[in-house]
Amino acid sequence: MLICKVVKPLVSTNRIPDFEHKHLQVVLDGSTKKVAVDAVGCVPGDWVICVGSSAAREAAGSKSYPSDLTIVGIIDHWEPDPPKPPAAPAAPAPAPGGA
């Protein structure tokens, strides 16, 4: 399972019939944008739980459903870890001979 943030809806009007009328969302997984099937009705800004692989297909409605990422839950409260400050540059090594 992944914790992702919903960025925006993705509209795709021309798609294969197996996709039915499921909504798609662009989600942010770290710094990577991915497309997920929305099985729960989330909105941009929501933090969500996503599943992948065969769990994603089954959560979207069927094992034959063409999805490799499905949103299965909206997180009520989530505070992501704050970004780590950049590391301080290393001190230069002393010159040989101690001069």
Secondary structure, 3 states (H helix, E strand, C coil): CEEEEEEEEECCCCCCHHHCCCEEEEEEECCEEEEEEECCCCCCCCEEEEEEHHHHHHHHCCCCCCCCEEEEEECCCCCCCCCCCCCCCCCCCCCCCCC
